[in-house]
């Protein structure tokens, strides 16, 4: 499982957390988790819910949950994001949510 999916899964199951907390839970270097958090935020898969100085807490978005569901069905993050960017829909409700940005 990719680092992105592992982070999304932790946020889905554990609720809002900071990058340091997630790094501890999955046993990955904090700097890698932090850089991945920035990517996930830019993609709209997570969002910041609290910030005080450099301390930030994030939660998974509906789009992030949809990515996890699609990955569990065997889709890769790349194919899932390509669908979202290109607006290609396979007809499923999850595809429609990704395409519409929900």
C-alpha positions as CSV (number, residue, x, y, z in Angstrom):
1,X,0.0,0.0,0.0
2,X,1.4,3.4,-0.9
3,X,2.2,6.0,1.7
4,X,-0.6,8.2,0.4
5,X,-3.2,5.5,1.0
6,X,-1.7,4.5,4.4
7,X,-2.1,8.2,5.5
8,X,-5.6,8.4,4.2
9,X,-6.6,5.2,5.9
10,X,-5.2,6.4,9.3
11,X,-7.1,9.6,9.0
12,X,-10.2,7.7,8.0
13,X,-10.0,5.3,11.0
14,X,-8.5,7.6,13.6
15,X,-10.0,10.9,12.9
16,X,-8.2,14.3,12.6
17,X,-4.5,14.0,13.3
18,X,-1.3,15.9,12.7
19,X,1.5,14.6,10.4
20,X,3.7,13.7,13.4
21,X,0.9,11.6,14.9
22,X,0.4,9.8,11.6
23,X,4.1,9.2,11.1
24,X,4.2,7.5,14.5
25,X,1.2,5.3,13.8
26,X,2.5,4.1,10.4
27,X,6.2,4.0,11.3
28,X,7.3,6.3,8.4
29,X,9.8,9.2,8.6
30,X,8.0,12.4,9.7
31,X,9.6,14.4,6.8
32,X,8.1,12.0,4.2
33,X,4.7,12.0,5.9
34,X,4.7,15.8,6.0
35,X,5.6,16.2,2.4
36,X,2.9,13.7,1.5
37,X,0.4,15.7,3.6
38,X,1.1,18.7,1.4
39,X,0.4,16.7,-1.7
40,X,-2.8,15.2,-0.3
41,X,-4.0,18.7,0.7
42,X,-3.2,20.1,-2.7
43,X,-5.2,17.3,-4.3
44,X,-8.2,18.0,-2.0
45,X,-7.9,14.6,-0.3
46,X,-7.4,16.0,3.2
47,X,-8.1,19.4,4.7
48,X,-6.7,21.4,7.6
49,X,-9.1,21.7,10.5
50,X,-6.8,23.3,13.1
51,X,-3.7,25.4,13.0
52,X,-1.6,27.1,15.7
53,X,1.8,28.2,14.6
54,X,3.4,25.3,12.8
55,X,1.1,22.7,14.5
56,X,-1.7,21.6,12.1
57,X,-4.4,19.0,12.3
58,X,-5.9,17.5,9.2
59,X,-8.9,15.4,8.4
60,X,-9.8,13.3,5.3
61,X,-12.3,14.8,2.9
62,X,-15.1,13.0,1.1
63,X,-12.9,12.9,-2.0
64,X,-10.2,11.2,0.1
65,X,-12.7,8.6,1.3
66,X,-13.8,8.0,-2.2
67,X,-10.1,7.4,-3.2
68,X,-9.8,4.8,-0.4
69,X,-13.0,3.0,-1.6
70,X,-11.8,2.9,-5.2
71,X,-8.3,1.7,-4.1
72,X,-10.0,-1.1,-2.1
73,X,-11.7,-2.1,-5.4
74,X,-8.3,-2.4,-7.0
75,X,-7.8,1.0,-8.5
76,X,-4.5,2.8,-8.3
77,X,-4.2,6.3,-7.1
78,X,-3.0,7.3,-10.5
79,X,-6.0,5.9,-12.3
80,X,-8.4,7.4,-9.7
81,X,-6.9,10.8,-10.0
82,X,-6.8,10.6,-13.8
83,X,-10.6,10.0,-13.7
84,X,-11.0,13.1,-11.5
85,X,-8.8,15.3,-13.6
86,X,-10.2,14.1,-17.0
87,X,-13.8,13.8,-15.8
88,X,-14.0,10.3,-17.1
89,X,-16.8,8.4,-15.4
90,X,-17.3,4.7,-15.3
91,X,-20.9,5.2,-14.3
92,X,-20.5,4.5,-10.6
93,X,-21.5,6.9,-7.9
94,X,-17.9,7.1,-6.6
95,X,-16.7,8.0,-10.1
96,X,-19.4,10.8,-10.2
97,X,-18.3,12.1,-6.8
98,X,-14.6,12.2,-7.8
99,X,-15.4,13.8,-11.2
100,X,-17.6,16.5,-9.6
101,X,-15.1,17.2,-6.8
102,X,-17.5,16.2,-4.0
